[in-house]
Amino acid sequence: MSIENELKEMVINDLGMKHLSLDEFADDTLLFGEGIGLDSLDAVELVVLIQKKYGIKVESIEENRDAMASVETLAAFIREQREAS
């Protein structure tokens, strides 16, 4: 399974966005605000899930705000962090 689909499943199942399906959840859909509506608490929870699943360290949500914009940008960030370690 791709990182993108794993992230979508995290958002749907672990962050309570069960009204979304994988088919209608595009990789470039914004995660916060007017996108699917995640909030700052969801951001913290998502970071914890990512750190556990992928074994990468996210130093600051604020500094990595752009990386957390969509599933697409988040997957790229995870790949970059894996390559760097």
DSSP file (Angstrom, degrees, kcal/mol; ACC not computed):
  #  RESIDUE AA STRUCTURE BP1 BP2  ACC     N-H-->O    O-->H-N    N-H-->O    O-->H-N    TCO  KAPPA ALPHA  PHI   PSI    X-CA   Y-CA   Z-CA
    1    1 A M              0   0    0      0, 0.0     2,-0.0     0, 0.0     0, 0.0   0.000 360.0 360.0 360.0 140.4    0.0    0.0    0.0
    2    2 A S     >  -     0   0    0      1,-0.1     4,-2.3     4,-0.0     5,-0.2  -0.296 360.0-116.6 -72.3 158.1    1.3    3.5   -0.8
    3    3 A I  H  > S+     0   0    0      1,-0.2     4,-2.7     2,-0.2     5,-0.2   0.892 116.4  57.9 -59.6 -39.3    2.2    6.0    1.8
    4    4 A E  H  > S+     0   0    0      1,-0.2     4,-2.3     2,-0.2    -1,-0.2   0.928 108.4  43.7 -58.6 -46.3   -0.6    8.2    0.5
    5    5 A N  H  > S+     0   0    0      2,-0.2     4,-2.3     1,-0.2    -1,-0.2   0.871 112.0  53.5 -69.3 -35.5   -3.3    5.5    1.0
    6    6 A E  H  X S+     0   0    0     -4,-2.3     4,-2.0     2,-0.2    -2,-0.2   0.922 110.4  47.8 -62.3 -42.7   -1.9    4.7    4.5
    7    7 A L  H  X S+     0   0    0     -4,-2.7     4,-2.5     2,-0.2    -2,-0.2   0.904 110.0  51.8 -64.9 -41.5   -2.2    8.4    5.4
    8    8 A K  H  X S+     0   0    0     -4,-2.3     4,-2.8     1,-0.2    -1,-0.2   0.918 109.0  50.5 -61.0 -42.7   -5.7    8.6    4.1
    9    9 A E  H  X>S+     0   0    0     -4,-2.3     4,-3.1     2,-0.2     5,-0.6   0.884 108.8  52.6 -63.4 -37.7   -6.7    5.5    6.1
   10   10 A M  I  X>S+     0   0    0     -4,-2.0     4,-2.0     2,-0.2     5,-1.1   0.943 111.8  45.6 -59.9 -47.8   -5.1    7.2    9.2
   11   11 A V  I  X5S+     0   0    0     -4,-2.5     6,-1.2     3,-0.2     4,-0.6   0.926 118.4  42.3 -62.7 -45.2   -7.2   10.3    8.6
   12   12 A I  I  <>S+     0   0    0     -4,-2.8     5,-0.6    -5,-0.2    -2,-0.2   0.955 128.4  25.8 -67.5 -50.8  -10.4    8.4    8.0
   13   13 A N  I  <5S+     0   0    0     -4,-3.1    -3,-0.2    -5,-0.2    -2,-0.2   0.903 129.6  34.5 -85.3 -43.8  -10.1    5.8   10.8
   14   14 A D  I  <<S+     0   0    0     -4,-2.0    -3,-0.2    -5,-0.6    -2,-0.1   0.740 122.3  42.7 -89.2 -24.0   -7.9    7.4   13.5
   15   15 A L  T  <<S-     0   0    0     -5,-1.1    -1,-0.2    -4,-0.6    -2,-0.1   0.299 110.8-113.0-106.6   9.0   -9.0   11.0   13.2
   16   16 A G  T   5S+     0   0    0     -6,-0.2     2,-0.2    -4,-0.2     3,-0.2   0.786  71.3 135.9  73.1  29.4  -12.7   10.2   12.8
   17   17 A M    > < +     0   0    0     -6,-1.2     3,-2.2    -5,-0.6    -4,-0.1  -0.289  16.5 144.2-100.5  47.5  -13.3   11.4    9.2
   18   18 A K  T 3   +     0   0    0      1,-0.3    -1,-0.2    -2,-0.2    -6,-0.1   0.588  56.8  75.4 -66.7 -10.8  -15.4    8.3    8.4
   19   19 A H  T 3  S+     0   0    0     -3,-0.2    -1,-0.3    -7,-0.1     2,-0.3   0.631  87.1  78.6 -74.2 -11.9  -17.6   10.3    6.1
   20   20 A L    <   -     0   0    0     -3,-2.2     2,-0.3    -8,-0.1     3,-0.0  -0.668  68.1-154.9 -93.4 150.5  -14.8   10.2    3.6
   21   21 A S     >  -     0   0    0     -2,-0.3     4,-0.9     1,-0.1     3,-0.4  -0.883  28.6-115.9-117.7 158.0  -13.9    7.3    1.4
   22   22 A L  T >4 S+     0   0    0     -2,-0.3     3,-0.5     1,-0.2    -1,-0.1   0.868 114.8  56.6 -58.1 -35.9  -10.5    6.5   -0.1
   23   23 A D  T 34 S+     0   0    0      1,-0.2    -1,-0.2     3,-0.0    -3,-0.0   0.857 112.0  38.9 -66.5 -35.9  -12.0    7.0   -3.6
   24   24 A E  T 34 S+     0   0    0     -3,-0.4     2,-1.0     1,-0.1    -1,-0.2   0.461  96.2  89.6 -94.3  -0.6  -13.3   10.5   -3.0
   25   25 A F    <<  -     0   0    0     -4,-0.9    -1,-0.1    -3,-0.5   -17,-0.1  -0.788  68.1-158.6-101.3  91.4  -10.2   11.6   -0.9
   26   26 A A    >   -     0   0    0     -2,-1.0     3,-1.6     1,-0.1    45,-0.3  -0.353  24.5-120.2 -71.7 150.4   -7.7   13.0   -3.4
   27   27 A D  T 3  S+     0   0    0      1,-0.3    45,-2.7    44,-0.1    44,-0.5   0.793 113.4  49.4 -60.2 -29.1   -4.1   13.2   -2.5
   28   28 A D  T 3  S+     0   0    0     43,-0.2    -1,-0.3    42,-0.2     2,-0.2   0.330  79.1 124.9 -96.9   8.4   -4.1   16.9   -3.0
   29   29 A T  S <  S-     0   0    0     -3,-1.6    42,-0.6     1,-0.1    43,-0.1  -0.497  70.6-111.4 -65.7 131.0   -7.1   17.6   -0.9
   30   30 A L  B     -A   70   0A   0     -2,-0.2     6,-1.8    40,-0.1    40,-0.2  -0.422  22.4-155.3 -64.8 137.5   -6.3   20.1    1.8
   31   31 A L        +     0   0    0     38,-2.8     7,-2.7     4,-0.2     2,-0.2   0.802  70.0  47.8 -84.7 -31.0   -6.3   18.5    5.3
   32   32 A F  B >  S-b   38   0B   0     37,-0.5     3,-1.9     5,-0.2     7,-0.1  -0.644 105.2  -3.8-113.0 165.4   -7.0   21.6    7.4
   33   33 A G  T 3  S+     0   0    0      5,-1.2     4,-0.2     1,-0.3     0, 0.0  -0.336 132.4   4.0  61.9-126.2   -9.4   24.5    7.3
   34   34 A E  T 3  S+     0   0    0     -2,-0.1    -1,-0.3     2,-0.1    -4,-0.1   0.498 122.4  75.4 -75.6  -2.5  -11.7   24.5    4.2
   35   35 A G  S <  S-     0   0    0     -3,-1.9    -4,-0.2     3,-0.1    -2,-0.1   0.699 126.8 -35.0 -72.0-116.9  -10.3   21.2    3.1
   36   36 A I  S    S-     0   0    0     -6,-1.8    -4,-0.1    -7,-0.1    -5,-0.1   0.521  89.3-112.0 -89.2  -4.2  -11.5   18.2    5.1
   37   37 A G        +     0   0    0      1,-0.2    -5,-0.2    -7,-0.2    -6,-0.1   0.716  52.6 164.9  90.9  21.9  -11.6   20.3    8.2
   38   38 A L  B     -b   32   0B   0     -7,-2.7    -5,-1.2     1,-0.1    -1,-0.2  -0.380  21.3-153.2 -65.7 153.2   -8.9   18.9   10.5
   39   39 A D     >  -     0   0    0     -7,-0.1     4,-1.9    -2,-0.0     5,-0.1  -0.555  34.0 -83.2-119.2-174.0   -8.0   21.2   13.4
   40   40 A S  H  > S+     0   0    0      1,-0.2     4,-1.8     2,-0.2     5,-0.1   0.831 127.3  53.2 -64.3 -33.8   -4.9   21.8   15.5
   41   41 A L  H  > S+     0   0    0      1,-0.2     4,-2.1     2,-0.2    -1,-0.2   0.897 108.4  50.5 -66.9 -39.6   -5.7   18.9   17.9
   42   42 A D  H  > S+     0   0    0      1,-0.2     4,-2.9     2,-0.2    -2,-0.2   0.869 106.3  56.9 -62.7 -36.7   -6.0   16.6   14.8
   43   43 A A  H  X S+     0   0    0     -4,-1.9     4,-2.3     2,-0.2    -2,-0.2   0.918 107.4  47.2 -61.4 -44.1   -2.6   17.9   13.7
   44   44 A V  H  X S+     0   0    0     -4,-1.8     4,-2.1     2,-0.2    -1,-0.2   0.933 113.7  47.6 -63.0 -45.7   -1.0   16.8   17.0
   45   45 A E  H  X S+     0   0    0     -4,-2.1     4,-2.3     1,-0.2    -2,-0.2   0.897 111.2  51.3 -63.0 -40.9   -2.7   13.4   16.8
   46   46 A L  H  X S+     0   0    0     -4,-2.9     4,-2.5     2,-0.2    -1,-0.2   0.898 108.2  51.9 -63.6 -41.3   -1.6   13.0   13.1
   47   47 A V  H  X S+     0   0    0     -4,-2.3     4,-2.7     2,-0.2    -1,-0.2   0.921 109.7  49.5 -61.4 -44.1    2.0   13.8   14.0
   48   48 A V  H  X S+     0   0    0     -4,-2.1     4,-2.2     1,-0.2    -2,-0.2   0.924 111.8  48.7 -61.1 -44.7    2.0   11.2   16.8
   49   49 A L  H  X S+     0   0    0     -4,-2.3     4,-2.7     1,-0.2     5,-0.2   0.909 112.6  47.9 -61.8 -43.0    0.6    8.6   14.4
   50   50 A I  H  X S+     0   0    0     -4,-2.5     4,-2.8     2,-0.2     6,-0.5   0.915 110.5  51.0 -65.1 -44.0    3.2    9.4   11.7
   51   51 A Q  H  X S+     0   0    0     -4,-2.7     4,-1.2    -5,-0.2    -1,-0.2   0.910 114.8  44.0 -61.8 -41.9    6.0    9.3   14.2
   52   52 A K  H  < S+     0   0    0     -4,-2.2    -2,-0.2    -5,-0.2    -1,-0.2   0.938 119.7  40.0 -67.4 -47.4    4.9    5.8   15.5
   53   53 A K  H  < S+     0   0    0     -4,-2.7    -2,-0.2    -5,-0.2    -3,-0.2   0.896 128.9  27.0 -72.6 -41.4    4.2    4.3   12.0
   54   54 A Y  H  < S-     0   0    0     -4,-2.8    -1,-0.2    -5,-0.2    -3,-0.2   0.491  95.0-128.5-105.9  -4.4    7.1    5.7   10.1
   55   55 A G     <  +     0   0    0     -4,-1.2     2,-0.3    -5,-0.4    -4,-0.2   0.807  62.3 132.2  64.0  30.5    9.7    6.2   12.8
   56   56 A I        -     0   0    0     -6,-0.5     2,-0.5    -5,-0.1    -1,-0.2  -0.810  54.5-124.4-112.4 157.1   10.4    9.7   11.9
   57   57 A K        -     0   0    0     -2,-0.3     2,-0.7    -3,-0.1   -10,-0.0  -0.868  12.5-161.5-103.0 127.5   10.7   12.8   14.2
   58   58 A V        -     0   0    0     -2,-0.5     3,-0.2     1,-0.2    -7,-0.1  -0.920   7.3-170.5-106.5 106.0    8.5   15.8   13.5
   59   59 A E        +     0   0    0     -2,-0.7     2,-0.4     1,-0.2    -1,-0.2   0.902  67.6   5.3 -65.5 -44.7   10.3   18.6   15.4
   60   60 A S     >  -     0   0    0      1,-0.1     4,-1.4     2,-0.0    -1,-0.2  -0.973  49.2-154.2-149.1 126.7    7.6   21.2   15.1
   61   61 A I  T  4 S+     0   0    0     -2,-0.4     7,-0.2     1,-0.2     3,-0.2   0.914 102.9  53.5 -63.1 -41.4    4.1   21.2   13.6
   62   62 A E  T >4 S+     0   0    0      1,-0.2     3,-1.2     2,-0.2     4,-0.2   0.919 109.2  46.7 -60.5 -45.7    4.4   25.0   13.0
   63   63 A E  T 34 S+     0   0    0      1,-0.3     3,-0.3     2,-0.1    -1,-0.2   0.767 117.6  44.3 -68.4 -24.6    7.7   24.6   11.1
   64   64 A N  T 3X S+     0   0    0     -4,-1.4     4,-1.2     1,-0.2    -1,-0.3   0.061  75.0 120.0-107.9  23.9    6.3   21.8    9.0
   65   65 A R  T X4 S+     0   0    0     -3,-1.2     3,-0.6     1,-0.2    -1,-0.2   0.897  75.4  51.1 -55.2 -44.4    2.9   23.4    8.3
   66   66 A D  G >4 S+     0   0    0     -3,-0.3     3,-1.4     1,-0.2     4,-0.3   0.873 106.4  55.0 -63.4 -36.7    3.5   23.3    4.6
   67   67 A A  G 34 S+     0   0    0      1,-0.3     3,-0.3    -3,-0.2    10,-0.3   0.764 107.0  51.7 -66.8 -24.4    4.3   19.6    4.7
   68   68 A M  G << S+     0   0    0     -4,-1.2    -1,-0.3    -3,-0.6   -37,-0.2   0.228  79.1 101.6 -97.6  14.4    1.0   18.9    6.5
   69   69 A A  S <  S-     0   0    0     -3,-1.4   -38,-2.8     1,-0.1   -37,-0.5   0.896  93.9 -10.1 -66.1 -41.4   -1.1   20.7    3.9
   70   70 A S  B  > S-A   30   0A   0     -3,-0.3     4,-2.2    -4,-0.3     5,-0.2  -0.902  72.8 -97.1-148.7 172.6   -2.3   17.5    2.1
   71   71 A V  H  > S+     0   0    0    -42,-0.6     4,-2.6   -44,-0.5     5,-0.2   0.890 122.8  55.9 -61.7 -39.4   -1.7   13.8    1.9
   72   72 A E  H  > S+     0   0    0    -45,-2.7     4,-1.8     1,-0.2    -1,-0.2   0.926 111.1  40.9 -60.0 -48.8    0.5   14.5   -1.1
   73   73 A T  H  > S+     0   0    0    -46,-0.3     4,-2.0     2,-0.2    -1,-0.2   0.848 114.8  52.9 -71.4 -33.1    2.8   16.9    0.7
   74   74 A L  H  X S+     0   0    0     -4,-2.2     4,-2.3     2,-0.2    -2,-0.2   0.898 108.2  49.9 -68.6 -41.0    2.8   14.8    3.9
   75   75 A A  H  X S+     0   0    0     -4,-2.6     4,-2.4     2,-0.2    -2,-0.2   0.902 110.6  50.3 -63.6 -41.6    3.9   11.7    1.9
   76   76 A A  H  X S+     0   0    0     -4,-1.8     4,-2.4    -5,-0.2    -2,-0.2   0.907 110.1  50.9 -62.8 -41.7    6.7   13.6    0.3
   77   77 A F  H  X S+     0   0    0     -4,-2.0     4,-2.5   -10,-0.3    -2,-0.2   0.918 109.9  49.4 -61.3 -44.9    7.8   14.9    3.7
   78   78 A I  H  X S+     0   0    0     -4,-2.3     4,-2.3     1,-0.2    -2,-0.2   0.923 111.3  49.0 -62.1 -44.7    7.9   11.3    5.1
   79   79 A R  H  X S+     0   0    0     -4,-2.4     4,-2.2     1,-0.2    -1,-0.2   0.914 111.6  49.6 -61.4 -42.9    9.9   10.1    2.1
   80   80 A E  H  X S+     0   0    0     -4,-2.4     4,-2.0     1,-0.2    -2,-0.2   0.915 111.4  48.6 -61.8 -43.8   12.4   12.9    2.5
   81   81 A Q  H  X S+     0   0    0     -4,-2.5     4,-1.1     1,-0.2    -1,-0.2   0.879 110.8  50.5 -66.1 -38.3   12.8   12.2    6.2
   82   82 A R  H  < S+     0   0    0     -4,-2.3     3,-0.4     1,-0.2    -1,-0.2   0.911 111.3  48.4 -64.9 -42.6   13.3    8.5    5.6
   83   83 A E  H  < S+     0   0    0     -4,-2.2    -2,-0.2     1,-0.2    -1,-0.2   0.855 109.0  54.1 -65.6 -35.2   16.0    9.3    3.0
   84   84 A A  H  <        0   0    0     -4,-2.0    -1,-0.2     1,-0.2    -2,-0.2   0.741 360.0 360.0 -73.1 -23.3   17.8   11.7    5.3
   85   85 A S     <        0   0    0     -4,-1.1    -1,-0.2    -3,-0.4    -2,-0.2   0.470 360.0 360.0 -97.2 360.0   18.1    9.2    8.1
